[in-house]
């Protein structure tokens, strides 16, 4: 490697992957990178907002962190070093516009005969965003409009000179096999509900000289998604845990532990802060987010690029943690139970709710069961510490691959020797046999519906006691995890219920808590179970 090339290359070494790439013979070609920047400045113009009609001068972060390394790094044979990439930045930092420009450069500036460039998204509307901006850029450029034909009816831009085209795709288009892609650019990867589109396009450029598959997105919430997989992979490449010299990672986000109300954190997470992002408006959005857990969730995810536990958060985890008061001795006290028995292969939950009328507080004791084999599998698959929870006695494993309901029955009877369990609320459509057995053991079983009629009042009650710090749960880690997972459903009458469908992880303990809280907050503690049955106690 010539001395001047070696010196220039050293200026662009930022990660251990870069060091490994140089050791493998890779080098940095500043001229190739500048060619892309010149293309943007000379041929592309903004079509929206305050910069409409002005040349597309790459912002400093777009040039320094994305475009220059992506197109400047070369393999020993002179082709691009990077073949896959993941770019994650908060909203309003100009990522889709950048993608539109890159699509056009790859179409006309990459010297690839018969190039097929695809931008892809979750649906037709999202797919139209990158394509639409690219089409506007062609219309606004005399040079490009002479060379390229925009076909809006099929969302294509054709470059006849090299028999190349750019086309927008969406996940709802059934057939995408047989593509011979030079480049695939996937917008808002977090919105992909399955990995089907990703896997279909993954090898679409196998026969190309220097194919590129690039995803750009804001943070998501589903940790079982293809987006989380790529996010996790990108972080590991950045910190050197994984050495992959062909993968390009760029993630701009606030640390999970950072104070999300701090203006310095806002600037760290948003590379276009003060340029495409108005600081005053950002501050107003932050103030509004502090008044609502749901808005806080959206603010942290979309504006600070922090991965959240669910799409729309219901409970504030700061408020939840404030309820982690250690519990006093509860032996002999009256309690009401909620029992949520999910499928036999997953988590089942019992939550005892102890009303304290003098303090107006509710003390909570949760119990969880999971099949032993299922716990190991889920820990490996979902990165949830089931095995550690079992070791720490926060959860009980029953032998085999399914939950043993006899174990749950025995445990409930043991608990009744320590506490006075007045009632057990249970889903009327589930576990009929266990409910009958427990009734035979002398427990008052309450069939509890899972619809709005039964769930709305106690769901709102749970939010009320959490916000007012009238709940005490002693910081139980499994219940906390489930509290962080909960999304709620609402209807037109503003009725609420926890949603197992919308929540991306287990919420069985919260469902059991809601049922138990309903019984605990509507009963007269001076009336015994015998009085309710019409049998006077002596």
N, C-alpha and C positions, 0 to 999 in steps of 0.2 A: 504494500500500500504506500503510495507517494506520501512524503512527509506532510505536504499541505492538506491532503485528504485526511491523513491520520490526525492532524491537529484539529481540523474542523469536526471530524467524527467525535473526538473526545468531548467537544463542547455540547454534544447532544446525548451523552450518556447520563441517564437519570435513574435507572433501576438496575438491579442485578441481572435482569433479563437482557438489558442493553449490553452489559459487560459480557455476558455469555454470547450474545449475538456477534460482537466484535471478535471474540475468541474463535468463533466459527467462520469468520471471514466477511461478516457484514460490514457495511460502511455507510456513511451519510452523504447523500448527494444534494447539496443545497440548491443547485441549479434546477433539479427536478421539483423540489419543493416550491421554489420561487415561481416556477412555471404555473403552478396551481394558483398562487396568490395573484399573479398577473392576470390570469384568466378571469378571476372574480372581479378584479378592479376594472379591467378593460371591457368585458363583455356583459357583465351582470349588473342589473340595477334593482334597487328595492322597489316594491310596488305598493307597500302599505305604510301607514303611520307617518311619523315625523320625517323619516328618511325616504319617503316615496319619490322616485325619480332620480335619486342620488346613486352614484356608483357603489357597488358592494365592496367596501374596504373591510377586510377581515378584522374583527376585534383582536386585541392582543392575545387573549386566551385561545381564541379560535385558531390563530396562527401558531402560537408557541406550543400549545398543549395538544392540538388535534391535527391540523392540516400539515404542518411541517414534518412532524415525526411520522405521520401516516404515509406521506408520499415521498419523504426524503430518504428514509432508511431503505437500503438495497441489500439484496443477497449477493453472494459472489458472482452469480451469473447476470446481475444487472436488473433482475426483476424485483418487484416490491417485496420487502421482507414480511409485511403483515398480510395475512390471508383472512383472519377473522378479527373482529373488534367489538368492543362494548363501550358505549359512551352514556354516562348517566349524569344529567344535570337537572336542576329544578326548572319549573315552568317559567316562561317569559325571558329565558336567556338566549332565545334565537336559535334553538336547536333544529326546528323543522325547516327554517329558512336556510340554514347551513346545509342541511341534507338535500334541499332542492338544488342548491348550487353545485354540490358534489355530484349529484346525479347527472347534471348537464356536463360537467367536466369529464366524467367517466364516459359519457356518450361521445363527445367530440374531441377531447384533448388527450386521451390515453393511448392513442395509436393502436387500437384493437380492432382488426377487421371483423365485420359481422357481430359487433358487440351487442349483447342483450343486457340491458340495465333494467332492474326491477326495483321499485319501491313497494313495500308491503306493509299492511296494517291489519287491524282486527276486523274492520268492516269497510264498506264502500265510502262512507263519509270520512273516516279517518284517512283512508288511502288517498282521498281526493285532496287532502291538505298539502302534502308534499308535492304531488303532481300539479295541483292548481297553481302553486307558487312558481314552480318550474316553468309552466306554460306562460304565466305572466312575464317572467324574466325573458323568455324567448320573444314575446310580443314587443317588449320594451327595448330590445336590442336590434338595431338595424342589421348588424353582422350576423347574428344568430338567426333572425327571422328569414334572411335570404338563404340560409343553409338548411334550416330545419323546418319540418312540416308538423304543425300541431293538429292532432286529430282528437278533438275533445269527446266525440261520441264513444270512442273506445279507450280514452285516456292513454293515448300513445303520443310520443314525439319521435319522428322518423328522421334519420340522417342518411339520405339516399347515397351520398358519396361513398360511404364505407359499408352500406347495407346494414346499418345498425339502427337500433330503436331503444327507446325508454318506455316502459309501461308500468302503470300502477296496478297492483294486485291487492286482493283482500282475502282474509281467511274464509269468507263465506262463498268464494268461488271454488267449486268442487274439484276441478281437474287442474293440477299444476305439474303433473309429471311431464317429463320430456323437455324441460327447460334447459337451455345451454347458456347459463348466465355468466357474463363477465363480472357483474357486480349485483349484489342484493343488499338493499338498504331497508331495514325494518324499523318502522317508526312506532314509538310507544309500545315497546315489547311487554311492559307490565300488563297491558290490556288483553294479551293473548290468553284465552281461557284454557287452552290445551297447548301441547307442544307440537301438534300436527303440522302446522305451517312451517315452524322452524325446522323440523326434521325433513320435511319435503324439500325445502330449499337448501338444506345443509350441503348437499352434494351436487347442487345444480350446476356448479362450475368446475366439475371434476376434470373436464377435458380442456380447460382454459389454461393459458400460460401463467397468468397471475390473477386468479380470481379473488374477489373480496366480498366477504359477508360481514356487514356492519349493522349493529343495532344501536338505536339511540332512544332514550326513554327517561321518564322521571321515575322515582322510586315507586314500588308497589307495596302490597301487604301480604300477598299469598306466598308463603315460604315453601310451597310445593310446586311452584310454577317454573317454567323455563326461564323467566326473567330472574327469579331469585337464584337459579342455578348459574346463570351467566354473571350476575352481580357477585356472587360468592367466588366464582372462578376469577373474575377480574381483580377482586381484592387480594386473592392469594397470589396472583401474578405480580401485583404491585408490591406486596410485602416480601416477595421472594420465596414464599412457601412452595409455589409451583414455578418451575422454569419452563416457560413456553415462549420462545422467541418469535413465534409467528402470530401471537395473539396481542392485539392492541387494547389496553385498558385505560379509560379515563373516567374518574368518579369525582364529582364535586358535590359535597354534602356536609352538613353539620354533624359533628360527633353525637352519638346517642346521649352522652352525658352532658352535652353542652347546654347552657342556659338559652333556650330558644327565644327568649325575649330580649336578648342582648344584641344591639345593632352590630357589634363586631362579629358575632356569629352569623348574622345575615350576610355580611360582606364575604365572609369565608366561604359560605355555601353557594353564593351566587356570583359567578365570575363576571357577569354583565351588570352587577349592581351599580346604580348611578348612571348607567348608559341606556340599556333597554328597560331597566327596572327603576321606577320612581321611588326614591327613599321615603318621601312623605306618605305615599299611598301604602307602601310596605308597612310602615309604622302603624297606620290606621288599621290595616288588616290584622296586625299582631294584637292590637288592643282589643279588637272585636273577638279574636280567637281566645283571649283569656277569659271571656265570659261564658264559653260553651265548650264542653269536651269534644263535641262533634266538629266544631270549627277549629279547635286546637289540633285535632287529628288531621284535618285537611291542610291546615297551615303548615304543620311540620312535614307532612308528606310532600305536598306540591311546591311549597315555597322554600323548604330547607332540605328537601330530598332525603328525609329520614324514613326508613322502612317502618311502617306501623303494624300493629297486631291485626287490624281489620280495616275494612274499607271506610266505615263510618263508626267512630268510637262512641260508645255510650257512656261508660263510666270513666271519670278522671282517675288515673292511677295514682296521682298525687293525693287525691282525696281518699282513695281506697287505702293507700299506705298509712294515712293519718289515723285510720281506724284499727291499726295493728296493735292495739292495747293488749298487754298480757292479761289472760283470763284468771280470775280468782277461782277458788275451789267451787266447782259446780255440783258436787255430789249432793244428791237428795233434792235438787231443785226441779221444778216443773219445766218441761220442754215440749216442743212440738216439732215433728220431723217431716222433712220432705225426702222422698225416695225416688230417684230417677234411675231406672234400669234401662240402659241402652241395649244394643245388641249384645249377645253373649260373648262376642269377640272383642268388645271394647270396654271403656270405662263405665262403671256404675258408681253412683254417688248417693250417700245418705248425709243429710245436714240436719243437725239438731239446733233448734233456735230456742234460746232461753229468754223469755221476756222479763225485764226488770222494771216493774211498774213505778217503783220509787224514783229511779233514775231516768225513766223513759228510754232505756237503752235495750238493745237486743244482743245477747252474747251468742256466739256461733261456734259449734264444733262440727267440722266436716270429716267424713270418712269416705275412702275411695277403694274400689276393688278393680283389678285388671287381671286378665289371664297371663300367666308367667311368660309363656312363649310369645304372646302378642306384645308384651311389654318390650321384650328384646328387639323384636322386629321393628316396632314403631320407633324405638330410640335410634336405631340405625338409619331408618328411612326419614324420620321427621326431625331428628336432632332435638328431641324432647327428653329430658333426663328421667325417664320412668324408673330405670334401674336404681339410680341414686335416691330417688324419692322412696323406693321400696326399702333400700338399706337404711334410710333415715326414719322409717316408720311413718312416713306421710301418706303412704299408700300400701295396700295389702295385695300381694300376688296370690292368686289361687292356681294350683297346679294344672298343667295342661294348656290347651289352646282356647278354652272357653271359660267364662266366669262361672264358678260354682255357686249357684244361688243358695245351696245349703250352708255354705260358709257365711254368706250374708245374713241368713236367718239366725244362725247361732250367735253371730256377733251382735245383732240387734237385741236378742234376748239377754246377752251379757250386759249390754249397755243399760237395759231396763233395770238391772239390779243396782246400778249406780245412780241413775236418774229416774225421775218420774215422767215417762214418755206418755203424754196424754193422748196424742193422735199421730198417725202417720199418713200423710197425704201422698198419693201415688197416682200416676197416670192411669186413667180408667181403661185405656186401650192396651196396657202392657202388663206383663207379669201377673196374670190372673191367678196362676197356681200359687206363687209366693204370697200374694195378697191373702189368698184363702188360708194358707198355712199360718201366716202371722195372725190372722183373725182368730184362728183356732188356738193360738198361743195366748190369746187374751188381749190383743192390741185392737184399738179402735182404728179401723182403716177407712180413710176418706178418699173416695174416687175423685180425682182432680183433673179436669179437662185442661188441654194445652192450647185452647183457643183464646181469643181476646176476652171473652166473657169471664173466664176464670183468671187469666194471667195479667190483665191490664192493671188492675188496682194494686196487687202486690208488687208488680214490676215498678210502678211509679213509687210505691212505698220504699222499695229497696234504694232507688235513687235518692229519695228524700233522706233516709237515715244515713246513707253514705255521705252525702253533702253536709249534713248537720253533725257528722261524727257521732251518731247514735248507734253505730254498729261496732261490735268488738269481735275481731276474728283472729287476733294474735299473730297475724302475718303468715298464716298457713300458705306454703309456697304453691301447692297444687291449686287451691282455691284462687290464689292471686293470679296464676297463669290463666285460669279459666275466666276470671273477671276481665283480664286484658284481651280475651278473645271475643267477647260478646259484641255482636251487632243486634240491633232490635228492629222489628218490623212494626209499622204503624198503619192504621187504616184511616179512612176519611173522617172518622169521628174522633181521631187522636187517641185511639186505644193502642196500647203497647204490648209487646211480648218479646222475650228473647228468641232469636231466630237461629235454630241449628243449621238452617239452610244457608243463611248469609254469613254466619260466623265460620271462619276458615279452619278453626280448630275446636277442640272439645269444650263444651260449656255445661256439661251435665251437673257440676256442682252448683252453678248459678241457678239452673232450673230448679234443682232441689231446694236451694236457699229461698227462691221466690215462693215455692209451694209451702215450705215450712214457715216463712214469714207471714204468709196469708193467715195460716191457722193461729200463729202466735199473736197476731195483732188484732184478731177478731173474737178472741175467747175471753170469758170471765174466769180468771184464775181462782176465784173463790168457789166455783162450781166444779165438783168432782166428776169424773167420768161416769160414776154410778148415778149421779143426779141426772145426767143427760140421758141415760138409758131408762130413767124412770125408777131407779132403785135407790132408795135413800141410804146414804152411808151412815154408819153408826158413829 
